[in-house]
Every structure is written in structure tokens, then in C-alpha cells.
């Protein structure tokens, strides 16, 4: 079992079952045992693509009335769809593919799920047990390949092991720090006869995640909060994973401390709340970045001090004591030493912190953050997020994304690809509820948006789902629009088409003397010398229509609202809008890679003036 999976858990692990224990023992094949197990753990949707070694499982799957299979066009799409499903619903996402290249095509989404702590079970077929290790046709050691990027993985070579392995896989994936679990099943195990009964006995020695925080550490944290002059609640994706957003709001309002939510935590605390100072990090708000730098106390909740947040680590938050609460003990002290380490589930940590802070208040110990808020308010007013409209009257990508957010129905889920459009979607859409923002934060996987949106819509069909994608990302996984069209999954896709790999181009503009090596996606100027606008090969409108979507191109700002409202009104098929936007727009604020957060720029060449308040 991997290091992550040996964390800790309930003394008597239980499977999360979707039904009552079987009254009788059934005589079945291993493949039938697999499908019955999926039914019993409550897996209602599987994204997959069949092939030779997993084929035995697809026969009984055809008879299941409780598991919906969605046939993807590429295995990577199955993995990202399972992630999107999990992030939108809070349930375990499931994907199933065959051996060899089918399994290796899952490596990227598995790594993505591991980085972002997404509960996912990936089921792969494997060659017959007698052929394992012989370089048989379509054999790959997928357990060995994925060992560093899974919470745990299993190789199953006996039919009688399938049921309890599936129960254990779902339990491991969904408890403690969530993550991907791989179950690799040999073809002969699927074909052999066995018996099936539910629930099976699970044997997970050493796996008992600590969920209840230590009372002494909680009391120490509460004391630091009330003694601090410049505290910040640094909120990570773990708060969303724990379903702890209500407790977070209580603690924030009880203390009056400013809240910053990471890219993975958007929606954990309402963007509109007066205590919210924005997103930290390389492209975070000036106020959030500076608040962490000037803080005398950082209370990190389900966050991991990622390099994109800290910038140059040895210069990060030099005045701050650190309270670090996380379900995974391996994260605490990994990047920044914690003065008060707290191992536990974020929901329980926050609930206990609320009680401990209330006890401090009862004793007359309340924090005075008035001077701190004076500084924070000044920075917020002086350096708000914003953008300039292009001088030539073309579409601004920020404006496009902002209008999509404003016109979207309440509760809309937004899934973003990776790059400039991802940062603009984080900045210019307001996230008021949890599970409304899906993105690839840790791995930064281009091609994530369309299949993740597909998975989210499959899991939450009553919700509007928008994919905010770039013309580079869109060309990686757009084939899953065919899957959406054929399976009644009417997502909406905004292609922010600037004709370039935008974020890489931004770095070339800033750091490589505007030498645009291999970041141009369009075919160059027209015959008459007119500059190209956006990627036109392929033609995204024709391509999307060919895959069964309704598609529109928008180039004029005057048409923007009308086009978005038209997309929102169509719910019988996927909709793709090709927004041709100005190619020179950049993401600001920015902290250059490898530099200190003190060097944050509000805009190109604009260094904020904070005043000398370190000793206030």
C-alpha cells in the first residue's frame, strides 16, 4: 500500500454500499461479480471504452439497470469525465478501459486526480495472469506505471478477490484524503466462476486516517488567532472535499479574519463576502498575495503551500506563524514548517476551532484586526481585478468570460481548461457556492475542460454546465463532444480563441523578447496582409456541427450577450461558441516564476506601493 494510503482510518472499515446485503450467495463469473460490486457501492455512471482484456466485463454491464455506461472516444476523456463527475457530485468517479494503450491513456487523468485529491476508481483490464510479464499483446504494467500517482492500486488475478477489492477501492478513494485508486483485473479472473455476496469483508491493515483533530492543538490555534494582529485564513481544496464550507463561514465571521481561497478552493467561501480578499498565488489578486506576505498568522486549512501560492518559498510570509490543518500528515511541514500542526478532517477541525475561539472570546480574548482591515481595504480599493478593452474594438477575452458568468443561471458549474482562460475564469466569474468550479489545478492538464464538463453534466443533469476552454486545449479532447451529443449530455463550450497557446505566448512576450516560437496556432496573415484573428484551421464551428453540436462564432462585442443567451436557451444538444478574441490580452496580476511574492505586479510594469506597515 502506498504511503498516502497508510495514513489512518476508522478501526473497522466499512464499504459504502448502494444497497442491502445480499440475502443469498450468487454463482457468477468474475465479470458479473465486478458489475454487481459496482452496483452495490453505488456507482451509477461509468465512463469507458472496451477492448480485448476488459471485454468480459462489458457483457454483464449490458444487462445492468443500475449502472449507466457512457462510451467515450478516447480513454483520457473517460478519466477526466470521471474527475468532473466526482468534483460536481462529491461521489467517486469511475472509468473503465482495457489493457495496454487503453490503460496508459488513463495515466494523465489519474495523475491529474492525484494532484487535486479527487476520489476516482479506474478499472483496467489486464492480460491473462499466465501471460503477465511475458510482453504479451497489449500488456503494460499499469500498476507499476501508476504507483507514484495513485493513492493505492490493486492487481487482481482471482475471481474471488474482485468483490472485496472493489469495496476496498471505493473506500480508499473516498475516505481520508481522497484520491485515485486503480484496479487492474486479469482477463482470466473476469472469465472464471466464483460466488458473490455483499457486503464483503474488507482487510485494510494500517489504513486508518485520523479525522478527529487533537484538542490541545486546536486550543493552541485558537489562542494564536485571538492574539494575532494580521491573521489570514488560507483555504485550500480540502475544505471543499470535506464538505466544510458552512463551518468555514462560521469561523470567518466569528473571528473577522480575512479569507483567501486557492484556485482549488473557489466557491468554498462566497466571492461576494466582505471578508473574502480573493485568490492567492502567481496570478492571484494583489490583496490576497500581499495579505499572506504581510500576515503575522496564517491558518492553512486543507491547503498544501503549493509553489504557485508561495512563490519563492524562503521569502514567503516572513512574519507569519503557521497553523496548518490537513487530513494528510505528509503535507504538514512538507513545504513550510508549522508552528501548530493539526491532522484531521477539515470539517471537524473547523467545528472544533469555532468552539475553541468561542471559548477564548468568553474569556475576553478577542482579536483586534482593525488596523489590518484598514490596510486590506486600501489594497483592495487601489488594486482591484480589472482589464482594458482592446483599442481595435475586438472582443476582450476577460469580457467574454465575465459576461458568461453574469448571464449563467444560478448554480451553473464552470469547468476550465488550462492557461490564460483558466485564470480569467477564476478572476471574472463569481463563485458563490461549492462545487461550481472545476479545473486542473495541480497537474495543469490541457484538454481537461470538455470531458470534465461532460462528467459534471452526467452527474448533475439538472445543472447548467459551461466549459471555458482555449483554442489550444480544445484541440486536445474535443472529440468528447460526440460522446455528449450521442448521450444527451448538453454541455456548453466557450472556446476563447486567440490563435495561440496564450499563457506560453504571454511568457514569451515577457521573458523571451517576444520570440513566439511554436505558440502560434493560426495560419498567419491573409493574402492581402490582414493579420489573422484566431485559429481558423480547423474551423471550430464546422467541426462542432460535424460532431452533433449547435455552434456559433462570435467576433463582435455587440453580439456578445445575444450569443451567450442563445447558448443558455438551447438544452437539447451541446453548444459550442467560437469567441474570436484579441491575442495580446494578458493575465494580471502576476508573480514571475521563481520570484518572491513581494514582487507581484498589478499590471505590466506596475509594482504596487503598499507603504511600510510591517511593524504596525
C-alpha positions as CSV (number, residue, x, y, z in Angstrom):
1,X,0.0,0.0,0.0
2,X,1.4,3.4,-0.9
3,X,2.5,5.9,1.7
4,X,-0.7,8.0,1.3
5,X,-2.9,5.0,1.8
6,X,-1.3,4.1,5.1
7,X,-2.4,7.3,6.8
8,X,-5.2,6.1,9.1
9,X,-8.9,5.4,9.3
10,X,-11.8,4.0,11.2
11,X,-10.9,0.9,13.2
12,X,-13.4,-1.2,11.4
13,X,-13.5,0.0,7.8
14,X,-16.9,-0.2,6.0
15,X,-17.8,-0.3,2.4
16,X,-20.0,2.5,1.2
17,X,-22.8,0.3,-0.3
18,X,-25.6,1.3,-2.5
19,X,-28.0,-1.5,-1.4
20,X,-28.8,-4.0,1.3
21,X,-26.6,-7.1,1.9
22,X,-27.4,-9.9,-0.5
23,X,-29.7,-12.5,1.1
24,X,-28.2,-15.3,-0.9
25,X,-24.9,-16.3,-2.4
26,X,-24.9,-15.9,-6.2
27,X,-22.8,-18.1,-8.5
28,X,-21.4,-15.8,-11.1
29,X,-18.4,-15.1,-13.3
30,X,-15.7,-12.7,-12.2
31,X,-17.1,-10.2,-14.7
32,X,-20.6,-10.4,-13.2
33,X,-19.1,-10.0,-9.7
34,X,-17.4,-6.8,-10.9
35,X,-20.6,-5.3,-12.2
36,X,-22.6,-6.4,-9.2
37,X,-20.0,-4.9,-7.0
38,X,-20.2,-1.6,-8.8
39,X,-23.9,-1.6,-8.4
40,X,-23.6,-2.2,-4.6
41,X,-21.1,0.5,-4.0
42,X,-23.5,2.9,-5.6
43,X,-21.6,3.6,-8.9
44,X,-24.4,4.9,-11.2
45,X,-22.2,6.1,-14.0
46,X,-19.1,4.6,-15.7
47,X,-17.1,6.3,-18.4
48,X,-15.3,3.8,-20.5
49,X,-14.1,2.3,-23.8
50,X,-14.0,-1.5,-24.3
51,X,-11.1,-3.6,-25.6
52,X,-10.0,-7.2,-25.6
53,X,-8.9,-7.8,-21.9
54,X,-11.8,-5.8,-20.4
55,X,-14.4,-7.2,-22.8
56,X,-15.7,-10.0,-20.5
57,X,-16.9,-7.2,-18.1
58,X,-18.8,-5.4,-20.9
59,X,-21.1,-8.4,-21.4
60,X,-22.8,-8.3,-18.0
61,X,-22.6,-4.5,-18.0
62,X,-25.1,-4.6,-20.9
63,X,-27.7,-6.2,-18.5
64,X,-27.2,-3.8,-15.6
65,X,-30.2,-1.5,-14.9
66,X,-28.3,0.4,-12.2
67,X,-25.0,1.4,-13.9
68,X,-25.0,3.7,-16.9
69,X,-22.1,3.3,-19.2
70,X,-21.0,6.3,-21.3
71,X,-18.9,5.3,-24.3
72,X,-16.1,7.9,-24.7
73,X,-14.0,8.5,-27.8
74,X,-10.6,8.4,-26.0
75,X,-9.6,6.9,-22.7
76,X,-8.2,10.2,-21.5
77,X,-11.8,11.6,-21.9
78,X,-13.0,8.8,-19.6
79,X,-10.6,9.7,-16.9
80,X,-11.3,13.4,-16.9
81,X,-15.0,12.8,-17.1
82,X,-14.8,10.6,-14.0
83,X,-13.0,13.5,-12.3
84,X,-15.6,16.1,-13.4
85,X,-18.3,13.8,-12.2
86,X,-16.6,13.4,-8.8
87,X,-15.9,17.1,-8.4
88,X,-19.5,18.1,-9.3
89,X,-21.3,15.4,-7.2
90,X,-18.9,14.6,-4.3
91,X,-19.2,10.9,-5.2
92,X,-16.5,8.5,-6.5
93,X,-15.9,8.9,-10.3
94,X,-15.5,5.7,-12.2
95,X,-13.8,4.9,-15.5
96,X,-13.1,1.5,-17.2
97,X,-10.8,0.7,-20.1
98,X,-8.8,-2.1,-21.5
99,X,-5.1,-3.1,-21.1
100,X,-2.0,-1.7,-22.7
101,X,-2.7,1.5,-24.5
102,X,-6.1,1.8,-23.0
103,X,-4.7,1.8,-19.6
104,X,-1.7,4.0,-20.4
105,X,-4.1,6.6,-21.9
106,X,-5.5,6.9,-18.4
107,X,-2.2,7.9,-16.9
108,X,-2.7,11.7,-17.4
109,X,-6.2,11.8,-15.8
110,X,-5.0,9.6,-12.9
111,X,-2.1,11.9,-12.3
112,X,-4.4,14.9,-12.5
113,X,-6.8,13.3,-10.0
114,X,-4.0,12.5,-7.6
115,X,-2.7,16.1,-7.7
116,X,-6.1,17.5,-7.0
117,X,-7.2,14.8,-4.4
118,X,-10.2,13.6,-6.5
119,X,-11.9,10.4,-5.5
120,X,-11.7,8.1,-8.6
121,X,-11.7,4.4,-9.2
122,X,-10.0,3.4,-12.5
123,X,-10.7,-0.2,-13.6
124,X,-8.4,-1.6,-16.3
125,X,-8.3,-5.0,-18.0
126,X,-5.1,-6.9,-17.9
127,X,-3.8,-9.8,-20.0
128,X,-4.4,-13.3,-18.5
129,X,-2.5,-14.0,-15.3
130,X,-0.4,-16.7,-17.0
131,X,0.8,-14.1,-19.6
132,X,1.7,-11.3,-17.2
133,X,5.3,-10.4,-17.5
134,X,5.8,-12.0,-21.0
135,X,5.3,-8.8,-23.0
136,X,2.0,-10.3,-24.3
137,X,-0.1,-8.4,-26.8
138,X,-1.4,-5.2,-25.2
139,X,0.3,-5.8,-21.9
140,X,1.5,-2.9,-19.8
141,X,2.4,-3.0,-16.1
142,X,-0.2,-0.3,-15.3
143,X,0.2,-0.9,-11.6
144,X,3.9,-0.2,-11.8
145,X,3.4,2.7,-14.1
146,X,0.8,4.4,-11.8
147,X,2.2,3.5,-8.4
148,X,3.5,7.1,-7.9
149,X,0.3,8.7,-8.9
150,X,-2.4,6.6,-7.2
151,X,-3.4,6.6,-3.6
152,X,-3.3,2.8,-3.9
153,X,-3.6,0.2,-6.7
154,X,-4.6,-3.4,-7.0
155,X,-3.7,-6.3,-9.4
156,X,-6.5,-8.9,-9.3
157,X,-5.7,-12.3,-10.7
158,X,-8.5,-14.4,-8.9
159,X,-12.2,-14.0,-9.5
160,X,-13.0,-14.5,-5.8
161,X,-11.0,-11.3,-5.0
162,X,-13.0,-8.9,-7.2
163,X,-15.8,-8.0,-4.9
164,X,-13.8,-7.2,-1.8
165,X,-11.2,-5.3,-4.0
166,X,-13.9,-3.1,-5.5
167,X,-15.3,-2.4,-2.0
168,X,-11.8,-1.6,-0.7
169,X,-11.0,0.6,-3.7
170,X,-14.1,2.8,-3.2
171,X,-13.4,3.0,0.5
172,X,-9.8,4.1,0.0
173,X,-10.7,6.6,-2.8
174,X,-13.4,8.3,-0.8
175,X,-12.1,8.5,2.7
176,X,-9.2,10.3,4.3
177,X,-7.5,12.4,1.7
178,X,-9.5,11.4,-1.4
179,X,-7.6,10.2,-4.5
180,X,-7.5,7.8,-7.4
181,X,-7.3,4.1,-6.9
182,X,-6.6,1.7,-9.8
183,X,-8.0,-1.8,-10.0
184,X,-6.2,-3.9,-12.7
185,X,-8.0,-7.2,-13.4
186,X,-6.6,-10.1,-15.3
187,X,-8.8,-11.3,-18.2
188,X,-8.9,-14.9,-16.8
189,X,-10.1,-13.6,-13.4
190,X,-13.1,-12.0,-15.2
191,X,-13.9,-15.2,-17.1
192,X,-13.6,-17.6,-14.1
193,X,-16.5,-18.7,-12.0
194,X,-16.9,-17.5,-8.4
195,X,-19.5,-16.7,-5.8
196,X,-20.9,-13.3,-4.9
197,X,-22.3,-12.0,-1.7
198,X,-22.5,-8.4,-0.3
199,X,-21.1,-6.8,1.7
200,X,-17.7,-8.5,1.5
201,X,-15.2,-8.4,4.4
202,X,-12.5,-5.8,3.8
203,X,-8.9,-6.2,5.0
204,X,-7.1,-2.8,5.1
205,X,-4.4,-3.1,7.8
206,X,-2.8,0.2,8.6
207,X,-5.3,2.3,6.8
208,X,-7.0,4.4,9.4
209,X,-6.9,8.1,8.5
210,X,-7.1,10.4,11.5
211,X,-10.2,12.6,11.2
212,X,-10.6,14.0,14.7
213,X,-8.1,16.7,15.5
214,X,-6.1,16.8,18.7
215,X,-7.8,19.1,21.2
216,X,-4.5,20.6,22.5
217,X,-3.5,21.7,19.0
218,X,-7.0,23.2,18.4
219,X,-6.7,25.2,21.6
220,X,-3.2,26.5,20.6
221,X,-4.6,27.5,17.2
222,X,-7.5,29.4,18.8
223,X,-5.1,31.3,21.1
224,X,-2.9,32.3,18.1
225,X,-6.0,33.5,16.2
226,X,-7.2,35.8,19.0
227,X,-3.6,37.1,19.7
228,X,-2.8,37.9,16.1
229,X,-2.9,41.3,14.6
230,X,-2.7,40.3,11.0
231,X,-4.3,36.8,10.5
232,X,-5.3,35.2,7.3
233,X,-7.4,32.1,6.7
234,X,-5.7,30.4,3.8
235,X,-8.3,28.0,2.4
236,X,-7.5,25.1,0.1
237,X,-9.4,22.5,-1.8
238,X,-9.5,20.2,1.3
239,X,-12.3,22.4,2.7
240,X,-14.5,21.6,-0.3
241,X,-13.5,17.9,-0.2
242,X,-14.6,17.7,3.5
243,X,-17.9,19.5,2.8
244,X,-16.8,22.1,5.4
245,X,-17.9,25.3,3.7
246,X,-20.6,26.1,6.3
247,X,-18.2,25.7,9.2
248,X,-15.6,27.9,7.4
249,X,-18.2,30.7,7.1
250,X,-19.0,30.4,10.8
251,X,-15.3,30.6,11.8
252,X,-14.5,33.5,9.4
253,X,-17.5,35.6,10.7
254,X,-16.7,34.7,14.3
255,X,-13.1,35.9,14.0
256,X,-13.5,38.6,11.4
257,X,-10.2,37.4,9.8
258,X,-9.7,37.8,6.0
259,X,-10.2,34.7,3.9
260,X,-8.2,33.8,0.8
261,X,-9.3,30.8,-1.4
262,X,-6.9,29.0,-3.6
263,X,-7.6,28.1,-7.2
264,X,-8.8,24.7,-6.0
265,X,-11.0,26.2,-3.3
266,X,-13.0,28.8,-5.3
267,X,-16.6,28.6,-4.1
268,X,-15.6,27.3,-0.7
269,X,-16.3,30.9,0.6
270,X,-18.5,33.3,-1.3
271,X,-16.6,35.6,-3.6
272,X,-19.0,38.4,-2.7
273,X,-18.5,38.1,1.1
274,X,-16.8,41.2,2.6
275,X,-14.2,39.0,4.4
276,X,-13.1,37.5,1.1
277,X,-9.9,39.1,-0.2
278,X,-9.5,36.9,-3.3
279,X,-7.3,34.1,-4.7
280,X,-3.6,33.9,-3.8
281,X,-0.8,32.9,-6.0
282,X,1.1,33.6,-9.2
283,X,-2.0,35.1,-10.8
284,X,-3.8,35.9,-7.5
285,X,-5.3,39.2,-6.5
286,X,-2.9,41.8,-5.2
287,X,-4.7,41.9,-1.9
288,X,-4.6,38.1,-1.4
289,X,-1.0,37.8,-2.3
290,X,0.0,40.7,-0.1
291,X,-2.2,39.7,2.8
292,X,-0.2,36.4,3.0
293,X,3.1,38.2,2.7
294,X,2.3,40.7,5.5
295,X,0.4,38.3,7.8
296,X,1.6,37.5,11.3
297,X,-0.5,34.4,11.4
298,X,-1.6,32.0,8.5
299,X,-4.3,29.4,9.3
300,X,-3.9,27.0,6.4
301,X,-7.0,24.7,6.0
302,X,-6.8,21.8,3.6
303,X,-4.1,23.6,1.6
304,X,-0.6,22.4,0.8
305,X,1.6,25.6,0.4
306,X,1.9,24.9,-3.3
307,X,4.7,26.7,-5.2
308,X,2.2,28.6,-7.3
309,X,0.9,30.1,-4.0
310,X,4.1,30.7,-2.1
311,X,6.3,31.9,-5.0
312,X,10.0,31.7,-3.8
313,X,9.5,29.6,-0.7
314,X,12.1,31.1,1.5
315,X,10.7,34.6,1.1
316,X,7.0,33.5,1.6
317,X,5.1,35.1,4.5
318,X,8.3,36.0,6.5
319,X,6.4,37.5,9.5
320,X,3.8,34.7,9.9
321,X,3.4,31.9,12.4
322,X,1.7,28.9,10.7
323,X,-1.3,26.8,11.8
324,X,-1.5,24.0,9.3
325,X,-4.5,21.7,9.3
326,X,-4.7,18.8,6.8
327,X,-6.1,15.3,6.6
328,X,-2.8,14.1,5.2
329,X,0.0,14.2,7.7
330,X,2.5,14.1,4.9
331,X,1.5,17.6,3.8
332,X,2.2,19.2,7.1
333,X,5.7,20.7,7.2
334,X,6.4,19.4,3.7
335,X,7.0,22.9,2.3
336,X,6.6,25.3,5.3
337,X,7.2,24.3,9.0
338,X,4.0,24.5,11.0
339,X,4.1,26.1,14.5
340,X,0.8,24.4,15.2
341,X,0.3,21.2,13.1
342,X,-3.2,19.8,13.1
343,X,-4.0,16.4,11.5
344,X,-7.7,15.9,10.9
345,X,-10.7,16.3,8.6
346,X,-11.3,19.9,7.7
347,X,-14.9,19.8,8.8
348,X,-14.1,18.5,12.2
349,X,-11.1,20.9,12.5
350,X,-13.3,23.9,11.7
351,X,-16.1,22.8,14.0
352,X,-13.6,22.4,16.9
353,X,-11.9,25.7,16.1
354,X,-15.2,27.5,16.3
355,X,-15.8,26.2,19.8
356,X,-12.2,26.9,20.9
357,X,-12.4,30.5,19.6
358,X,-15.8,31.0,21.2
359,X,-14.2,29.8,24.5
360,X,-11.4,32.4,24.0
361,X,-14.0,35.1,23.4
362,X,-15.8,34.1,26.6
363,X,-12.6,34.7,28.5
364,X,-12.3,38.1,27.0
365,X,-9.6,37.2,24.4
366,X,-10.8,38.7,21.1
367,X,-8.6,39.7,18.2
368,X,-8.3,43.3,17.1
369,X,-7.8,43.4,13.4
370,X,-9.0,47.0,12.7
371,X,-5.6,48.2,11.6
372,X,-5.2,45.1,9.4
373,X,-8.5,45.7,7.7
374,X,-7.6,49.3,7.1
375,X,-4.6,48.1,5.1
376,X,-6.5,45.3,3.3
377,X,-9.3,47.7,2.3
378,X,-6.9,50.2,0.9
379,X,-5.1,47.5,-1.2
380,X,-8.5,46.1,-2.3
381,X,-9.7,49.6,-3.5
382,X,-6.3,50.5,-5.0
383,X,-5.6,47.3,-6.9
384,X,-8.9,45.7,-7.9
385,X,-9.0,43.0,-10.6
386,X,-9.7,44.6,-14.0
387,X,-8.9,44.7,-17.7
388,X,-8.7,47.0,-20.6
389,X,-10.8,46.7,-23.7
390,X,-8.8,46.3,-27.0
391,X,-8.3,49.5,-28.9
392,X,-9.3,48.0,-32.2
393,X,-12.9,47.1,-31.0
394,X,-12.3,43.4,-31.0
395,X,-13.5,41.1,-28.3
396,X,-11.8,41.1,-24.9
397,X,-11.4,37.5,-23.5
398,X,-11.9,38.8,-20.0
399,X,-15.2,40.5,-21.1
400,X,-16.4,37.3,-22.8
401,X,-15.8,35.2,-19.7
402,X,-17.3,37.8,-17.3
403,X,-20.5,38.0,-19.4
404,X,-20.8,34.2,-19.5
405,X,-20.6,34.3,-15.7
406,X,-23.1,37.1,-15.3
407,X,-25.7,35.6,-17.7
408,X,-25.4,32.0,-16.5
409,X,-28.3,30.5,-14.5
410,X,-27.8,30.3,-10.7
411,X,-25.9,27.2,-9.7
412,X,-24.1,26.8,-13.0
413,X,-21.0,24.6,-13.0
414,X,-17.9,26.0,-14.8
415,X,-15.1,23.7,-15.9
416,X,-11.9,25.4,-17.3
417,X,-9.1,24.2,-19.4
418,X,-5.5,25.3,-18.5
419,X,-3.9,28.6,-19.4
420,X,-5.0,32.2,-19.6
421,X,-8.7,31.4,-20.0
422,X,-8.4,29.4,-16.7
423,X,-7.1,32.3,-14.8
424,X,-9.6,34.7,-16.3
425,X,-12.4,32.3,-15.4
426,X,-11.1,32.3,-11.8
427,X,-10.9,36.1,-11.8
428,X,-14.0,37.3,-13.6
429,X,-16.7,34.7,-12.7
430,X,-18.2,35.0,-9.2
431,X,-18.2,31.7,-7.3
432,X,-20.8,31.8,-4.5
433,X,-21.4,28.1,-4.0
434,X,-19.2,25.0,-3.6
435,X,-18.8,22.5,-6.5
436,X,-19.4,25.2,-9.1
437,X,-15.7,25.5,-10.3
438,X,-13.8,22.6,-11.8
439,X,-10.3,22.8,-13.0
440,X,-7.0,21.0,-13.2
441,X,-5.1,22.8,-10.5
442,X,-2.1,20.7,-9.6
443,X,-1.2,19.0,-12.9
444,X,-2.4,21.8,-15.2
445,X,-3.8,19.4,-17.8
446,X,-4.6,20.9,-21.2
447,X,-7.7,19.2,-22.6
448,X,-9.4,18.9,-19.2
449,X,-12.4,21.1,-19.7
450,X,-14.6,19.4,-22.3
451,X,-14.5,15.8,-20.8
452,X,-14.7,17.2,-17.2
453,X,-17.8,19.3,-18.1
454,X,-19.2,16.1,-19.7
455,X,-18.7,14.2,-16.5
456,X,-20.2,17.0,-14.4
457,X,-23.3,17.3,-16.6
458,X,-23.7,13.5,-16.5
459,X,-23.6,13.6,-12.7
460,X,-25.7,16.7,-12.3
461,X,-28.0,16.8,-15.3
462,X,-30.3,19.4,-13.8
463,X,-27.4,22.0,-13.7
464,X,-26.1,24.2,-16.5
465,X,-22.5,23.3,-17.2
466,X,-20.2,25.6,-19.1
467,X,-16.7,24.6,-20.3
468,X,-14.4,27.6,-20.6
469,X,-11.7,26.4,-23.0
470,X,-8.9,27.7,-25.1
471,X,-8.3,27.0,-28.8
472,X,-5.2,25.0,-27.8
473,X,-6.9,23.0,-25.1
474,X,-10.0,22.4,-27.2
475,X,-8.0,20.7,-29.9
476,X,-6.8,18.0,-27.4
477,X,-10.1,16.4,-26.3
478,X,-12.9,18.0,-28.4
479,X,-13.9,14.5,-29.7
480,X,-15.8,14.0,-26.5
481,X,-18.4,16.4,-27.9
482,X,-19.5,13.4,-30.0
483,X,-20.0,11.5,-26.8
484,X,-22.0,14.4,-25.4
485,X,-24.2,14.6,-28.5
486,X,-24.9,10.9,-28.6
487,X,-25.6,10.5,-24.9
488,X,-27.8,13.6,-24.3
489,X,-25.2,15.5,-22.3
490,X,-25.9,19.1,-23.4
491,X,-22.9,21.0,-22.1
492,X,-22.0,24.5,-23.3
493,X,-18.5,25.2,-24.5
494,X,-16.9,28.7,-24.9
495,X,-13.7,28.5,-27.0
496,X,-11.6,31.5,-26.1
497,X,-9.9,31.6,-29.5
498,X,-6.9,33.9,-29.6
499,X,-5.0,31.9,-32.2
500,X,-2.2,31.0,-29.8
501,X,-1.1,28.9,-26.8
502,X,-1.9,32.0,-24.8
503,X,-0.2,31.5,-21.5
504,X,3.0,30.3,-23.1
505,X,2.8,33.3,-25.5
506,X,2.5,35.6,-22.5
507,X,5.7,34.2,-21.1
508,X,7.4,34.6,-24.4
509,X,6.2,38.3,-24.5
510,X,7.5,39.0,-21.0
511,X,10.6,36.8,-20.8
512,X,11.7,35.8,-24.3
513,X,11.8,39.1,-26.2
514,X,8.6,38.4,-28.0
515,X,10.1,35.5,-29.9
516,X,6.9,33.4,-30.4
517,X,8.5,30.0,-31.0
518,X,5.8,27.4,-31.8
519,X,2.9,29.1,-29.9
520,X,1.0,30.3,-33.0
521,X,-2.0,28.2,-33.8
522,X,-3.3,30.1,-36.8
523,X,-2.0,30.0,-40.4
524,X,-0.7,33.6,-40.5
525,X,-1.9,36.8,-42.2
526,X,-4.4,36.6,-45.1
527,X,-3.2,37.0,-48.7
528,X,-3.8,40.8,-48.5
529,X,-1.7,41.1,-45.4
530,X,-4.6,41.3,-43.0
531,X,-3.5,39.9,-39.6
532,X,-5.0,36.6,-38.7
533,X,-7.6,36.6,-35.9
534,X,-8.0,33.4,-34.0
535,X,-7.5,29.8,-35.0
536,X,-9.4,29.0,-38.3
537,X,-7.9,25.6,-39.1
538,X,-9.8,23.7,-38.0
539,X,-13.0,25.7,-38.3
540,X,-14.4,25.1,-34.8
541,X,-17.9,25.9,-35.9
542,X,-17.9,23.3,-38.7
543,X,-16.0,20.8,-36.6
544,X,-18.5,21.1,-33.7
545,X,-21.5,20.9,-36.1
546,X,-20.0,17.7,-37.5
547,X,-20.0,16.2,-34.0
548,X,-23.7,16.9,-33.5
549,X,-23.4,20.3,-31.7
550,X,-25.1,23.6,-32.3
551,X,-22.3,26.1,-33.0
552,X,-21.9,29.8,-33.3
553,X,-19.0,32.2,-34.0
554,X,-18.8,35.5,-32.2
555,X,-16.4,38.3,-33.2
556,X,-18.3,41.5,-32.4
557,X,-18.7,42.7,-28.8
558,X,-22.2,44.0,-29.8
559,X,-23.3,40.4,-30.3
560,X,-21.8,39.0,-27.1
561,X,-24.8,38.9,-24.8
562,X,-27.2,37.8,-27.5
563,X,-24.9,34.8,-28.4
564,X,-24.5,33.8,-24.7
565,X,-28.2,34.0,-24.1
566,X,-28.9,31.9,-27.2
567,X,-26.5,29.2,-25.9
568,X,-28.2,29.3,-22.5
569,X,-31.6,28.7,-24.1
570,X,-30.5,25.5,-26.0
571,X,-30.7,22.4,-23.9
572,X,-31.3,19.6,-26.3
573,X,-27.7,19.2,-27.6
574,X,-24.2,20.5,-26.8
575,X,-23.5,24.1,-27.8
576,X,-20.1,25.5,-28.9
577,X,-19.3,29.2,-29.3
578,X,-16.1,30.2,-31.0
579,X,-15.2,33.5,-29.5
580,X,-12.5,35.2,-31.6
581,X,-10.6,37.4,-29.1
582,X,-7.6,39.7,-29.1
583,X,-4.4,37.8,-29.0
584,X,-2.4,40.3,-26.9
585,X,-4.5,40.2,-23.7
586,X,-2.5,39.1,-20.7
587,X,-3.3,37.7,-17.2
588,X,-2.6,40.2,-14.4
589,X,-1.7,40.3,-11.6
590,X,1.4,38.2,-11.9
591,X,4.3,36.9,-9.8
592,X,7.0,35.7,-12.1
593,X,8.0,32.1,-11.6
594,X,10.8,31.7,-9.0
595,X,10.5,35.2,-7.6
596,X,9.2,36.4,-4.3
597,X,5.5,37.3,-3.9
598,X,6.8,40.7,-2.8
599,X,7.5,41.3,-6.5
600,X,3.9,41.0,-7.5
601,X,2.9,43.2,-10.4
602,X,-0.7,44.5,-10.6
603,X,-0.2,45.1,-14.4
604,X,2.7,45.1,-16.8
605,X,5.4,47.3,-15.2
606,X,3.1,48.3,-12.3
607,X,4.5,47.3,-8.9
608,X,2.1,48.1,-6.1
609,X,3.1,50.6,-3.3
610,X,2.0,49.1,0.0
611,X,3.6,51.5,2.4
612,X,5.8,50.5,5.2
613,X,3.4,48.7,7.6
614,X,5.4,45.6,8.5
615,X,5.8,46.7,12.1
616,X,2.3,48.1,12.6
